[in-house]
Amino acid sequence: MKYNIDEKGYYGEFGGAFIPEMLYPNVEELRQKYLQIMHESSFQKEFHQLLKDYVGRPSPLYFASRLSEKHGCKIYLKREDLNHTGAHKVNNTIGQILMAKKLGKTRIIAETGAGQHGVATATVCALMGIECVVYMGEIDIARQAPNVARMKMLGAEVRPALSGSRTLKDATNEAIRDWINNPVDTHYIIGSAIGPHPYPDMVTRFQSVISEEIKWQLQEKEGRENPDYVVACIGGGSNAAGTYYHFLDNPEVGIIAVEAAGKGINSGESAATSALGKIGIIHGCKTMLMQTNDGQITEPYSISAGLDYPGVGPMHSHLHASGRADFYSATDDEAMKAGLELSQLEGIIPAIESGHALAVFEHKKFRSEDVVVISLSGRGDKDLNTYIEYFKL
């Protein structure tokens, strides 16, 4: 079984490029050139230099001793929360801004839910002096106000999406509309492992630095490259894709994905795609998504703005369908408690997205000798208001 993308842009039966004709030239140009550009030595040199000197990589692999004691196994946290801008998102935006420059693009658009991808995009546009427009759902603008302020400080224009559920899905729709209207000068920096081919693969490759580092860092700490399990939260799935990438073809590494169950899988307010989804087309690719019987997309819900998405990326759909990954879903309540537990046991306040990954211990028992690496995809500063309201702090 092959878990990576094939030459046609599919992971098993998932993926592809289902796009309006107007977008074909943009996506085709990217498809033809992305691997060639990525493999150029000058591109690699600039990419890795910026990851080191600007982003602050490698991010530490931290042994969480008190958390390990509590849950009875060896828990390592991959500290993507320590990256510049506070999450894993910047690994991808650095790569894509360099790609856009190589393609001669002079304007960048992006979509964002929690605002982390918007901040990371605004950051690299400021770094490179390129115009930046970020689409964000009106509801997310309200619940992620600090990130909206950061984007504006960085010189980006934040445009609200006022349709549908006014969250991430709708922001993505608006960004695609913009791209159709501005095909020549604009590059769309998609923030997740979703979208028409080659986006899922390109984003995954830029994020694969996460698992690349885990391998040598674990070798240093445990004398072995491979953990027993890698765990990540999944919305669209870019932090997960990067965390799994170098372990996909190694059957001795268990892959665990944790989705947002919201108020409960069957509550009608959830984003647990693996449990509730069926195969369909969303934002340019064939994947698992939550939909009604007549194919209308169901409104997702999660307390976490970054996981509030009705689908998952095609790689994750394939990992689920093939049985390569185990999928769990954590409720708002479980994720918030796990976030508070990490704060009080280790002095690390995680993003609520990452709280979902940490809630894996509610669902799975590990053996005492198991080495479990969890992607701590972001830090909790942006979520303080939600934490305050939830716990009445």
C-alpha positions as CSV (number, residue, x, y, z in Angstrom):
1,M,0.0,0.0,0.0
2,K,1.3,3.4,-1.0
3,Y,0.5,6.3,1.4
4,N,2.1,9.2,-0.5
5,I,0.7,11.0,-3.6
6,D,0.8,9.3,-7.0
7,E,1.8,11.0,-10.3
8,K,-1.8,11.8,-11.0
9,G,-2.2,13.8,-7.8
10,Y,-4.1,11.1,-5.8
11,Y,-3.7,9.4,-2.5
12,G,-5.5,6.2,-3.2
13,E,-8.9,7.3,-4.4
14,F,-8.6,10.8,-2.8
15,G,-7.2,14.0,-4.2
16,G,-7.1,15.3,-7.8
17,A,-7.9,18.8,-9.0
18,F,-11.6,19.6,-9.4
19,I,-11.5,23.3,-10.4
20,P,-13.4,25.8,-12.5
21,E,-11.9,26.3,-16.0
22,M,-10.8,29.8,-15.0
23,L,-8.4,28.4,-12.5
24,Y,-6.9,25.8,-14.7
25,P,-3.9,27.9,-15.9
26,N,-2.9,28.8,-12.3
27,V,-3.1,25.3,-10.9
28,E,-1.5,23.8,-14.0
29,E,1.4,26.2,-13.9
30,L,2.0,25.3,-10.2
31,R,1.6,21.6,-10.9
32,Q,4.2,21.6,-13.7
33,K,6.8,23.7,-11.8
34,Y,6.4,23.1,-8.0
35,L,8.7,20.0,-7.7
36,Q,11.3,21.4,-10.1
37,I,11.4,24.7,-8.1
38,M,11.5,23.0,-4.7
39,H,14.4,20.8,-5.8
40,E,16.6,23.8,-7.0
41,S,19.6,24.2,-4.7
42,S,19.0,28.0,-4.5
43,F,15.4,27.4,-3.3
44,Q,16.4,24.8,-0.7
45,K,19.2,27.0,0.6
46,E,17.0,30.1,1.0
47,F,14.1,28.0,2.5
48,H,16.3,26.3,5.1
49,Q,18.2,29.5,5.9
50,L,14.9,31.2,6.7
51,L,13.6,28.3,8.7
52,K,16.7,28.5,10.8
53,D,17.3,32.2,11.2
54,Y,13.8,33.6,10.9
55,V,11.4,30.9,12.1
56,G,13.9,29.5,14.7
57,R,14.0,25.9,13.7
58,P,14.7,23.2,14.7
59,S,11.8,23.3,17.1
60,P,12.6,21.4,20.3
61,L,11.5,17.8,21.0
62,Y,10.6,18.1,24.6
63,F,10.2,15.2,27.1
64,A,7.2,16.0,29.2
65,S,8.1,14.2,32.4
66,R,5.1,15.1,34.5
67,L,2.6,14.5,31.7
68,S,4.4,11.1,31.0
69,E,4.1,10.2,34.7
70,K,0.4,11.0,34.7
71,H,-0.4,9.0,31.6
72,G,2.0,6.1,32.1
73,C,4.1,6.3,28.9
74,K,7.0,8.4,27.5
75,I,5.5,11.6,26.0
76,Y,7.5,13.9,23.8
77,L,6.1,17.2,22.5
78,K,7.2,18.5,19.2
79,R,7.3,22.2,20.0
80,E,5.9,23.9,16.9
81,D,4.4,26.4,19.3
82,L,7.9,27.9,19.7
83,N,8.1,28.8,16.0
84,H,8.0,32.5,15.0
85,T,4.3,33.4,14.8
86,G,3.4,30.7,17.3
87,A,2.5,27.7,15.2
88,H,3.5,25.2,12.5
89,K,1.8,27.3,9.8
90,V,4.9,29.4,9.0
91,N,6.9,26.4,7.7
92,N,4.5,26.3,4.8
93,T,4.1,30.1,4.2
94,I,7.9,30.5,4.0
95,G,8.0,27.8,1.3
96,Q,5.0,29.1,-0.6
97,I,6.2,32.8,-0.6
98,L,9.5,31.7,-2.2
99,M,7.5,29.6,-4.7
100,A,5.3,32.6,-5.6
101,K,8.4,34.8,-6.1
102,K,9.9,32.1,-8.4
103,L,6.6,32.1,-10.4
104,G,6.7,35.9,-10.7
105,K,3.6,36.6,-8.6
106,T,3.2,40.0,-7.1
107,R,0.1,39.6,-4.9
108,I,-0.8,37.0,-2.3
109,I,-4.2,35.8,-1.0
110,A,-4.9,33.4,1.8
111,E,-7.8,32.0,3.9
112,T,-7.7,31.6,7.7
113,G,-9.8,30.1,10.5
114,A,-8.0,30.5,13.8
115,G,-5.9,33.3,12.2
116,Q,-2.6,31.5,12.6
117,H,-2.2,30.8,8.8
118,G,-3.3,34.4,8.2
119,V,-0.7,35.7,10.5
120,A,2.0,33.4,9.0
121,T,1.0,34.6,5.5
122,A,0.9,38.3,6.5
123,T,4.3,37.8,8.1
124,V,6.1,36.4,5.0
125,C,4.4,39.0,2.8
126,A,5.8,41.7,5.1
127,L,9.2,40.0,5.0
128,M,9.2,39.9,1.2
129,G,7.3,43.2,0.6
130,I,4.4,41.6,-1.3
131,E,0.7,42.7,-1.1
132,C,-1.4,40.5,1.1
133,V,-5.2,39.9,1.4
134,V,-6.5,37.5,4.0
135,Y,-10.1,36.1,3.9
136,M,-11.5,35.2,7.3
137,G,-15.0,34.3,8.4
138,E,-16.9,37.0,10.3
139,I,-17.4,34.7,13.3
140,D,-13.7,33.8,13.4
141,I,-12.7,37.5,13.2
142,A,-14.7,38.0,16.4
143,R,-13.3,35.0,18.3
144,Q,-9.7,35.5,17.1
145,A,-9.3,39.3,17.6
146,P,-5.6,39.2,18.6
147,N,-4.6,37.5,15.4
148,V,-6.7,39.9,13.3
149,A,-4.8,42.8,14.9
150,R,-1.5,41.1,14.2
151,M,-2.4,40.6,10.5
152,K,-3.3,44.3,10.2
153,M,-0.1,45.4,12.0
154,L,1.9,43.3,9.5
155,G,0.2,45.3,6.7
156,A,-2.3,42.7,5.4
157,E,-5.9,43.5,4.5
158,V,-8.3,41.3,6.3
159,R,-11.6,40.7,4.4
160,P,-14.6,39.2,6.2
161,A,-16.5,36.3,4.7
162,L,-20.1,37.0,5.4
163,S,-21.8,34.0,3.8
164,G,-22.7,30.5,5.1
165,S,-21.4,29.7,8.6
166,R,-19.0,32.7,8.3
167,T,-16.1,30.5,9.3
168,L,-13.1,28.8,7.6
169,K,-15.0,27.0,4.8
170,D,-16.6,30.4,3.7
171,A,-13.3,32.2,3.9
172,T,-11.9,29.6,1.5
173,N,-14.8,30.1,-0.9
174,E,-14.1,33.8,-0.9
175,A,-10.4,33.3,-1.5
176,I,-11.1,31.0,-4.5
177,R,-13.4,33.6,-6.0
178,D,-10.7,36.3,-5.7
179,W,-8.2,33.9,-7.4
180,I,-10.6,33.3,-10.3
181,N,-10.8,37.1,-10.7
182,N,-7.1,37.7,-10.5
183,P,-5.4,34.8,-12.1
184,V,-2.3,36.4,-13.6
185,D,-0.6,38.2,-10.7
186,T,-1.9,36.4,-7.7
187,H,-0.7,33.3,-5.8
188,Y,-3.1,31.6,-3.3
189,I,-1.3,30.4,-0.3
190,I,-3.5,27.6,1.0
191,G,-2.8,26.9,4.7
192,S,-3.8,23.3,5.0
193,A,-3.1,20.0,3.2
194,I,-6.2,20.5,1.2
195,G,-7.2,22.0,-2.2
196,P,-6.6,21.0,-5.8
197,H,-3.4,19.0,-6.6
198,P,-0.5,20.0,-6.2
199,Y,-1.5,21.9,-3.0
200,P,-1.9,18.9,-0.6
201,D,1.5,17.5,-1.6
202,M,3.3,20.9,-1.7
203,V,2.0,21.9,1.7
204,T,2.9,18.5,3.1
205,R,6.4,18.7,1.7
206,F,7.0,22.1,3.3
207,Q,5.6,20.8,6.7
208,S,7.6,17.5,6.5
209,V,10.5,19.3,8.2
210,I,8.6,18.4,11.4
211,S,9.0,14.7,11.1
212,E,12.4,15.1,9.6
213,E,13.5,16.7,12.8
214,I,11.6,14.3,15.0
215,K,13.7,11.4,13.6
216,W,17.1,12.8,14.5
217,Q,16.0,14.4,17.7
218,L,14.5,11.1,18.9
219,Q,17.8,9.4,17.9
220,E,19.6,11.8,20.2
221,K,17.2,11.3,23.1
222,E,16.2,7.6,22.9
223,G,18.8,6.1,20.6
224,R,16.1,5.3,18.0
225,E,14.6,7.2,15.0
226,N,11.1,5.9,15.2
227,P,8.6,6.5,18.0
228,D,5.9,3.9,18.7
229,Y,3.2,6.5,18.0
230,V,2.9,10.0,16.4
231,V,-0.2,12.0,17.3
232,A,-1.6,15.2,15.8
233,C,-4.8,17.1,15.7
234,I,-6.6,17.3,12.3
235,G,-8.7,20.0,10.8
236,G,-7.6,20.2,7.1
237,G,-4.4,18.5,8.4
238,S,-1.1,20.3,7.6
239,N,0.5,19.8,11.0
240,A,-0.5,16.2,11.0
241,A,0.7,15.6,7.4
242,G,4.1,17.1,8.3
243,T,4.3,15.1,11.6
244,Y,3.5,11.8,9.8
245,Y,5.4,12.3,6.5
246,H,8.6,10.4,7.3
247,F,6.8,7.6,9.1
248,L,4.1,6.9,6.6
249,D,5.8,3.8,5.1
250,N,7.1,2.5,8.4
251,P,4.4,0.1,9.8
252,E,6.0,-0.1,13.2
253,V,5.1,3.6,13.8
254,G,1.5,4.0,14.8
255,I,-0.2,7.0,13.3
256,I,-3.0,8.7,15.4
257,A,-5.2,11.5,14.3
258,V,-7.5,13.4,16.6
259,E,-10.4,15.4,15.2
260,A,-12.8,17.8,16.8
261,A,-16.0,16.2,18.1
262,G,-17.4,19.5,19.2
263,K,-20.3,19.0,21.5
264,G,-20.3,15.2,20.6
265,I,-20.1,13.2,17.4
266,N,-23.9,12.9,17.1
267,S,-24.8,16.2,18.6
268,G,-25.2,17.9,15.2
269,E,-22.4,20.3,16.4
270,S,-19.2,18.5,15.4
271,A,-16.3,18.5,13.0
272,A,-15.5,14.8,13.2
273,T,-15.2,14.1,9.5
274,S,-13.9,10.5,9.8
275,A,-17.0,9.5,11.8
276,L,-19.5,11.6,9.9
277,G,-18.1,12.2,6.5
278,K,-18.7,10.7,3.1
279,I,-16.7,11.0,-0.1
280,G,-17.3,14.3,-2.0
281,I,-15.6,17.3,-3.5
282,I,-14.6,20.3,-1.5
283,H,-12.3,23.2,-2.4
284,G,-10.9,21.5,-5.4
285,C,-10.2,17.9,-4.2
286,K,-12.0,14.6,-3.7
287,T,-12.0,13.7,0.0
288,M,-14.1,12.8,3.0
289,L,-16.4,15.6,4.1
290,M,-19.5,16.1,6.1
291,Q,-22.6,16.5,3.9
292,T,-26.3,16.0,3.8
293,N,-27.9,13.2,1.8
294,D,-28.3,15.4,-1.2
295,G,-24.6,16.5,-1.1
296,Q,-24.9,19.9,0.6
297,I,-21.9,20.6,2.9
298,T,-22.9,20.3,6.6
299,E,-21.9,23.2,8.8
300,P,-19.1,22.0,11.1
301,Y,-18.6,23.1,14.7
302,S,-15.7,23.2,17.1
303,I,-14.7,25.4,20.0
304,S,-11.4,25.6,18.1
305,A,-11.4,27.9,15.1
306,G,-8.6,26.0,13.4
307,L,-10.5,22.6,13.4
308,D,-13.9,24.0,12.4
309,Y,-13.7,22.5,8.9
310,P,-16.2,20.1,7.3
311,G,-13.5,17.9,5.6
312,V,-10.0,16.6,5.9
313,G,-7.2,16.6,3.4
314,P,-7.0,13.8,0.9
315,M,-3.9,12.2,2.5
316,H,-5.8,11.8,5.7
317,S,-8.8,10.4,4.0
318,H,-6.5,7.8,2.5
319,L,-4.8,7.0,5.8
320,H,-8.3,6.5,7.3
321,A,-9.7,4.5,4.5
322,S,-6.7,2.2,4.3
323,G,-6.5,1.7,8.1
324,R,-3.0,3.1,8.2
325,A,-4.0,5.7,10.8
326,D,-6.3,5.5,13.8
327,F,-8.8,8.3,14.1
328,Y,-10.2,9.5,17.3
329,S,-12.4,12.6,18.0
330,A,-12.2,14.7,21.2
331,T,-15.0,16.9,22.4
332,D,-14.7,20.6,23.2
333,D,-14.7,19.6,26.9
334,E,-11.9,16.9,26.5
335,A,-9.7,19.3,24.5
336,M,-10.1,22.2,26.9
337,K,-9.3,20.0,29.9
338,A,-6.3,18.5,28.1
339,G,-5.1,22.1,27.4
340,L,-5.5,23.1,31.1
341,E,-3.7,19.9,32.2
342,L,-0.7,20.6,30.0
343,S,-0.6,24.2,31.3
344,Q,-0.6,23.0,34.9
345,L,1.7,20.0,34.6
346,E,4.3,21.4,32.2
347,G,3.9,25.2,32.2
348,I,3.0,25.2,28.5
349,I,-0.3,26.7,27.4
350,P,-1.3,25.1,24.1
351,A,-3.5,26.2,21.3
352,I,-7.0,24.6,21.6
353,E,-6.3,22.8,18.4
354,S,-3.3,21.1,20.1
355,G,-5.5,20.4,23.1
356,H,-7.4,18.0,20.9
357,A,-4.2,16.0,20.2
358,L,-3.4,15.9,23.9
359,A,-6.9,14.5,24.6
360,V,-5.8,11.3,23.0
361,F,-5.2,9.9,26.5
362,E,-9.0,10.0,27.1
363,H,-9.4,7.5,24.2
364,K,-6.3,5.3,24.1
365,K,-4.2,3.6,26.7
366,F,-0.5,3.3,26.0
367,R,2.1,0.9,27.4
368,S,4.6,2.2,29.9
369,E,7.5,1.6,27.4
370,D,5.7,3.4,24.5
371,V,7.4,6.5,23.1
372,V,4.6,8.8,22.0
373,V,5.4,12.0,20.0
374,I,2.6,14.6,20.0
375,S,2.7,17.6,17.6
376,L,2.1,20.6,19.8
377,S,1.0,22.5,16.7
378,G,0.5,26.0,18.3
379,R,0.6,28.1,21.4
380,G,-2.5,29.2,23.3
381,D,-2.0,33.0,23.3
382,K,-4.6,33.4,20.6
383,D,-7.1,31.3,22.6
384,L,-6.8,33.0,25.9
385,N,-10.3,34.6,25.7
386,T,-11.8,31.2,24.9
387,Y,-9.9,29.7,27.9
388,I,-11.0,32.6,30.1
389,E,-14.7,32.2,29.2
390,Y,-14.6,28.4,29.4
391,F,-12.9,28.0,32.8
392,K,-14.1,31.4,34.2
393,L,-10.5,32.3,34.9
